[in-house]
Amino acid sequence: MSLQSHLSRFPPDDMIVPAMSPSEHEVFTDFWEVVRADISIVTATNDALQLPLWPDTPPDWFTQADHETRAIWAENPEHWDFWTRWWDATIAGAPLVWGLQRDIALIPDDVWKQGPSPVAEAIREIEARHALELTANGEALVVNPETGFARLVAETDLPDDIATYARRKMKTALRRFGPELDNQYRPLEPAHARLRETLEDSAALPVELFDACASSSRMVVILVRNDAVPSPETDALISEYLTLIREAAADILAHDIKTQDIITRRNAIQGNNALIENGEAIRFTADQLAKVSEGPLSRLMRRDAEVATDPKADTENRKDSSFRLAGRILRFGTFAVSFVAGTARTITSIKEIGRVGSWIIARPEFQQAWSAILRFLGFA
């Protein structure tokens, strides 16, 4: 039996309405109008959950109840932050990540019975875990016991021969132009710099080598499109440069499962303007964390923050930078969050961080950046 047939089995309105008060009649009419609309959507094989809760302006009775509920939540935002975001997403037809909702629904009954505060804490831990898993970038954030500063440690390695071969191709590409970058190839300098700075880091992750090649390639394509440099079809040097870095990227992607996994998860994030809209807080947070970092991490935090918050940046470059930056800021945030076991190489305790400074994550800018990252990842 179809949904429409089931609906037809309900008593007709003229048999129910006479028994209702005027206010009950208004709610009844609004409710069934939306139910019928939802049935039409489902019948057409569309996902009703991906559409706004109300097809038009919400009725007054709903708006009033919504305002009253939000006023109650606003009295204690720490307890109701998630539910406010969950409700906003539900009304907008943009539900939060289903895995996140599932795990929150499965919070043990004894926690639910303890009240809003323990539930809110459990939700924060679940969100942190999901965010960390979503932004895993083949690296761990650890503290150097000799300096007390944070640094990156690779959790993945290319086979030595592939890593060497990929780096050799990238270096060969850089040598193709030589001093001629001072002439018609001068606009290529940013694309060259992107490769150089990555190659200078002997501990660069495979995915970082991949990103450098991809980013440099996109820069060249944009320059060609804007007639800033000759096209690869008419210029052998530019053609060979693109061929070399694209082959290096392909070699890395083909031989490193971690990189494949990272790119897949990164592409699954739809993204939005949350980092751009909170650019000042994001850049401040990245700068402060860079001050307590060492090695490439210090430079990368600031660079990715600039690109991730720049509305004029290349879309793909901004997405890559946003992914890396979000993951690293979230991992700093785990200083104050206890989450699942098995992360011994990740900073998880205030006692471990030395000069990394717990005061940073207590700053309002950090809290704003954290919220923006959750929205960027689809948690709001």
C-alpha positions as CSV (number, residue, x, y, z in Angstrom):
1,M,0.0,0.0,0.0
2,S,1.4,3.4,-0.9
3,L,1.9,6.3,1.5
4,Q,-0.8,8.2,-0.1
5,S,-3.2,5.3,0.4
6,H,-2.3,5.1,4.1
7,L,-3.0,8.9,4.4
8,S,-6.4,8.4,2.9
9,R,-7.3,6.0,5.7
10,F,-7.2,8.9,8.3
11,P,-10.6,10.4,9.2
12,P,-11.6,13.4,7.0
13,D,-11.0,16.8,8.5
14,D,-14.7,17.5,8.8
15,M,-15.1,14.6,11.2
16,I,-12.3,15.9,13.5
17,V,-12.3,19.7,13.3
18,P,-15.7,20.2,15.1
19,A,-14.2,18.7,18.3
20,M,-11.2,21.1,18.3
21,S,-10.7,24.5,19.8
22,P,-9.6,27.3,17.3
23,S,-5.9,27.0,18.5
24,E,-6.0,23.2,18.2
25,H,-7.5,23.5,14.7
26,E,-4.7,25.8,13.6
27,V,-2.0,23.3,14.8
28,F,-3.9,20.5,13.2
29,T,-4.2,22.2,9.8
30,D,-0.5,23.2,9.8
31,F,0.6,19.8,10.9
32,W,-1.3,17.8,8.3
33,E,-0.4,20.3,5.5
34,V,3.3,19.6,6.2
35,V,2.8,15.8,6.5
36,R,1.1,15.7,3.1
37,A,4.0,17.7,1.6
38,D,6.5,15.3,3.2
39,I,4.7,12.3,1.8
40,S,4.8,13.9,-1.7
41,I,8.6,14.3,-1.2
42,V,9.2,10.8,-0.1
43,T,7.0,9.4,-2.9
44,A,9.1,11.3,-5.3
45,T,12.1,9.4,-3.8
46,N,13.6,12.6,-2.4
47,D,15.1,12.9,1.1
48,A,12.7,14.9,3.3
49,L,15.4,15.3,5.9
50,Q,17.5,17.4,3.5
51,L,14.7,20.0,3.2
52,P,13.7,22.7,5.7
53,L,11.3,21.6,8.4
54,W,8.7,24.1,7.2
55,P,8.3,24.6,3.4
56,D,7.2,28.2,4.0
57,T,7.3,30.7,6.9
58,P,6.7,28.7,10.1
59,P,3.3,29.2,11.8
60,D,3.0,31.6,14.7
61,W,2.4,28.8,17.3
62,F,5.7,27.1,16.2
63,T,7.7,30.3,16.2
64,Q,6.5,31.2,19.7
65,A,7.4,27.8,21.1
66,D,10.8,27.9,19.3
67,H,11.6,31.3,20.9
68,E,10.5,30.1,24.4
69,T,12.7,27.0,24.1
70,R,15.7,29.0,22.9
71,A,15.3,31.4,25.8
72,I,15.6,28.5,28.2
73,W,18.6,27.1,26.4
74,A,20.3,30.6,26.4
75,E,20.2,30.6,30.2
76,N,22.8,27.9,30.3
77,P,24.5,27.7,26.8
78,E,27.2,25.2,28.0
79,H,24.5,22.6,28.6
80,W,22.5,23.3,25.5
81,D,25.1,24.3,22.9
82,F,24.8,21.0,21.0
83,W,21.0,20.9,21.1
84,T,20.8,24.4,19.8
85,R,23.1,23.5,16.8
86,W,21.2,20.2,16.3
87,W,17.8,22.1,16.3
88,D,19.1,24.7,13.9
89,A,20.3,22.0,11.5
90,T,17.1,20.1,11.7
91,I,15.0,23.2,11.0
92,A,17.3,24.1,8.0
93,G,17.1,20.6,6.5
94,A,20.9,20.2,7.0
95,P,21.1,17.4,9.6
96,L,24.4,16.9,11.5
97,V,26.7,14.1,10.7
98,W,24.7,10.9,11.2
99,G,27.5,9.0,12.9
100,L,27.8,11.8,15.5
101,Q,24.0,11.7,16.1
102,R,24.1,7.9,16.5
103,D,26.8,8.0,19.1
104,I,25.1,10.7,21.1
105,A,21.8,8.8,21.0
106,L,23.8,5.8,22.4
107,I,25.1,7.7,25.4
108,P,24.4,5.3,28.4
109,D,21.1,5.7,30.2
110,D,22.8,6.4,33.5
111,V,24.5,9.5,32.0
112,W,21.2,10.8,30.6
113,K,19.6,10.4,34.1
114,Q,22.3,12.5,35.7
115,G,21.0,15.6,33.9
116,P,22.2,18.2,31.3
117,S,25.7,18.8,32.6
118,P,27.0,15.2,32.4
119,V,25.2,14.8,29.1
120,A,26.8,18.0,27.7
121,E,30.3,16.7,28.8
122,A,29.7,13.3,27.1
123,I,28.6,15.1,23.9
124,R,31.7,17.3,23.9
125,E,33.9,14.2,24.2
126,I,32.0,12.5,21.3
127,E,32.3,15.5,19.1
128,A,36.0,15.8,19.8
129,R,36.5,12.2,18.9
130,H,34.5,12.5,15.7
131,A,36.3,15.7,14.7
132,L,39.7,14.2,15.3
133,E,38.9,11.1,13.3
134,L,37.5,13.2,10.4
135,T,40.6,15.4,10.2
136,A,43.2,12.7,10.7
137,N,46.1,13.7,8.4
138,G,48.6,10.9,8.9
139,E,50.3,12.8,11.7
140,A,50.4,13.0,15.5
141,L,50.9,16.2,17.6
142,V,53.4,15.5,20.4
143,V,55.5,17.5,22.8
144,N,59.3,17.6,22.4
145,P,60.4,16.7,26.0
146,E,63.6,18.6,25.5
147,T,62.0,21.9,24.5
148,G,58.4,21.7,25.7
149,F,57.1,22.8,22.3
150,A,54.6,20.9,20.1
151,R,55.7,19.3,16.9
152,L,54.4,16.9,14.3
153,V,55.3,13.2,14.0
154,A,54.5,11.3,10.9
155,E,52.2,8.2,11.3
156,T,52.8,7.1,7.7
157,D,55.8,6.5,5.5
158,L,56.2,6.0,1.8
159,P,58.4,3.1,0.6
160,D,61.9,4.5,0.5
161,D,62.2,4.1,-3.2
162,I,58.9,5.8,-3.9
163,A,59.6,8.7,-1.5
164,T,63.0,9.2,-3.0
165,Y,61.7,9.0,-6.6
166,A,58.8,11.5,-5.9
167,R,61.2,14.0,-4.2
168,R,63.6,13.6,-7.1
169,K,60.9,14.4,-9.6
170,M,59.9,17.5,-7.6
171,K,63.5,18.7,-7.5
172,T,63.9,18.1,-11.2
173,A,60.8,20.1,-11.9
174,L,62.3,23.0,-9.9
175,R,65.6,22.9,-11.9
176,R,63.8,23.0,-15.3
177,F,63.7,26.8,-15.3
178,G,66.8,27.9,-13.5
179,P,67.6,31.6,-13.8
180,E,64.9,32.0,-16.5
181,L,62.4,32.6,-13.7
182,D,63.7,36.1,-13.9
183,N,62.2,36.6,-17.3
184,Q,58.9,35.4,-18.7
185,Y,58.6,32.7,-16.1
186,R,58.8,35.1,-13.1
187,P,55.0,34.6,-12.3
188,L,55.8,31.0,-11.5
189,E,57.7,31.9,-8.4
190,P,54.8,31.2,-6.0
191,A,54.3,27.8,-7.6
192,H,58.1,27.1,-7.2
193,A,58.1,28.3,-3.6
194,R,55.3,25.9,-2.7
195,L,57.4,23.0,-3.8
196,R,60.7,24.3,-2.4
197,E,59.4,24.9,1.2
198,T,57.9,21.4,1.3
199,L,61.1,19.7,0.0
200,E,63.1,21.6,2.6
201,D,61.3,19.7,5.3
202,S,63.0,16.3,5.3
203,A,60.1,15.0,7.5
204,A,57.3,16.2,5.3
205,L,54.4,13.7,5.2
206,P,53.6,11.9,1.9
207,V,50.3,13.8,1.9
208,E,52.2,17.1,2.3
209,L,54.3,16.2,-0.8
210,F,51.1,15.4,-2.6
211,D,49.5,18.6,-1.6
212,A,52.5,20.6,-2.6
213,C,52.5,19.1,-6.1
214,A,48.7,19.6,-6.5
215,S,48.8,23.2,-5.2
216,S,51.7,24.1,-7.5
217,S,50.0,22.5,-10.4
218,R,46.8,24.5,-9.8
219,M,48.8,27.7,-9.5
220,V,50.4,27.1,-12.9
221,V,47.0,26.4,-14.5
222,I,45.6,29.6,-13.1
223,L,48.6,31.6,-14.5
224,V,48.1,30.0,-17.9
225,R,44.4,30.7,-17.9
226,N,45.2,34.4,-17.1
227,D,47.8,34.6,-19.8
228,A,50.5,35.3,-17.2
229,V,52.7,32.6,-18.5
230,P,52.8,30.6,-21.8
231,S,50.5,27.5,-22.1
232,P,52.0,24.0,-21.7
233,E,50.8,23.4,-25.3
234,T,53.2,26.0,-26.6
235,D,56.0,25.9,-24.0
236,A,58.0,22.8,-23.4
237,L,59.4,23.9,-20.0
238,I,56.0,24.5,-18.5
239,S,54.7,21.3,-20.0
240,E,57.5,19.3,-18.5
241,Y,57.2,21.0,-15.1
242,L,53.5,20.1,-14.9
243,T,54.2,16.5,-16.1
244,L,56.9,16.0,-13.4
245,I,54.9,17.3,-10.4
246,R,51.7,15.5,-11.5
247,E,53.6,12.2,-11.9
248,A,55.1,12.7,-8.5
249,A,51.7,13.3,-7.0
250,A,50.3,10.2,-8.8
251,D,53.2,8.1,-7.5
252,I,52.5,9.1,-3.9
253,L,48.7,8.6,-4.2
254,A,49.2,5.2,-5.8
255,H,51.6,3.8,-3.2
256,D,50.5,5.4,0.1
257,I,47.2,4.1,1.5
258,K,47.2,6.7,4.2
259,T,47.3,9.5,1.6
260,Q,44.4,7.8,-0.3
261,D,42.4,7.7,2.9
262,I,43.2,11.3,3.8
263,I,42.2,12.6,0.4
264,T,39.0,10.6,0.5
265,R,38.0,12.0,3.9
266,R,39.0,15.5,2.9
267,N,36.8,15.4,-0.2
268,A,33.9,14.1,1.9
269,I,33.8,17.4,3.8
270,Q,31.4,19.7,2.1
271,G,32.8,22.7,3.9
272,N,31.3,26.2,4.2
273,N,32.4,29.7,5.0
274,A,32.7,29.2,8.8
275,L,36.5,29.7,8.8
276,I,36.3,32.7,6.6
277,E,33.5,34.3,8.7
278,N,35.6,33.8,11.9
279,G,38.9,34.6,10.2
280,E,40.2,36.9,12.9
281,A,39.8,34.3,15.6
282,I,41.2,31.6,13.4
283,R,44.3,33.6,12.5
284,F,44.8,34.7,16.2
285,T,44.6,31.1,17.4
286,A,46.9,29.8,14.7
287,D,49.5,32.5,15.5
288,Q,49.4,31.7,19.2
289,L,49.7,28.0,18.7
290,A,52.5,28.6,16.2
291,K,54.4,30.4,19.0
292,V,54.5,27.2,21.0
293,S,55.3,25.0,18.1
294,E,58.6,24.0,16.5
295,G,59.8,22.9,13.2
296,P,57.6,23.1,10.1
297,L,54.4,23.2,12.3
298,S,55.1,26.7,13.4
299,R,55.3,27.9,9.8
300,L,52.4,25.7,8.5
301,M,50.0,26.9,11.2
302,R,50.3,30.5,10.0
303,R,50.3,29.7,6.3
304,D,47.3,27.5,6.4
305,A,45.4,30.0,8.5
306,E,45.9,32.8,6.0
307,V,44.8,30.6,3.1
308,A,41.9,29.0,5.0
309,T,40.4,32.4,5.8
310,D,41.0,34.1,2.5
311,P,37.8,34.3,0.4
312,K,39.9,35.1,-2.7
313,A,42.1,32.0,-2.4
314,D,41.9,29.2,-4.9
315,T,39.0,27.0,-3.8
316,E,41.0,23.8,-3.7
317,N,44.0,25.3,-1.9
318,R,41.6,26.8,0.7
319,K,39.9,23.5,1.2
320,D,43.2,21.7,1.7
321,S,44.5,24.3,4.1
322,S,41.2,24.3,6.0
323,F,41.4,20.6,6.5
324,R,45.0,20.6,7.7
325,L,44.5,23.6,10.0
326,A,41.3,22.3,11.5
327,G,42.9,19.0,12.4
328,R,45.9,20.7,14.0
329,I,43.8,23.2,16.0
330,L,41.5,20.4,17.2
331,R,44.5,18.4,18.3
332,F,45.7,21.3,20.4
333,G,42.2,21.4,21.8
334,T,42.4,17.9,23.1
335,F,44.7,19.2,25.9
336,A,41.4,19.8,27.7
337,V,39.4,16.9,26.5
338,S,39.6,13.2,27.5
339,F,38.7,10.9,24.6
340,V,39.1,7.4,23.5
341,A,42.1,5.4,24.3
342,G,44.7,4.5,21.8
343,T,46.0,8.0,21.2
344,A,49.2,7.8,23.3
345,R,51.2,9.8,20.8
346,T,48.7,12.6,20.8
347,I,48.7,15.3,23.5
348,T,45.9,14.5,25.9
349,S,46.9,15.9,29.3
350,I,47.7,19.4,30.6
351,K,50.6,17.8,32.5
352,E,52.3,16.7,29.2
353,I,52.3,20.0,27.4
354,G,55.1,21.9,29.2
355,R,55.5,25.3,27.6
356,V,52.7,24.7,25.1
357,G,50.5,26.6,27.6
358,S,47.0,25.6,28.6
359,W,46.0,29.2,28.7
360,I,45.7,29.3,24.9
361,I,42.8,27.0,24.8
362,A,41.0,29.0,27.5
363,R,41.0,32.1,25.3
364,P,37.7,33.2,23.8
365,E,39.3,33.3,20.4
366,F,40.2,29.7,20.7
367,Q,36.7,28.8,21.7
368,Q,35.4,30.8,18.7
369,A,37.8,29.0,16.4
370,W,36.8,25.6,17.8
371,S,33.1,26.3,17.2
372,A,33.9,27.5,13.6
373,I,35.8,24.3,12.9
374,L,32.9,22.2,14.1
375,R,30.6,24.1,11.8
376,F,33.1,23.7,8.9
377,L,33.1,19.9,9.5
378,G,29.3,19.7,9.4
379,F,28.8,19.4,13.2
380,A,26.6,22.5,13.1
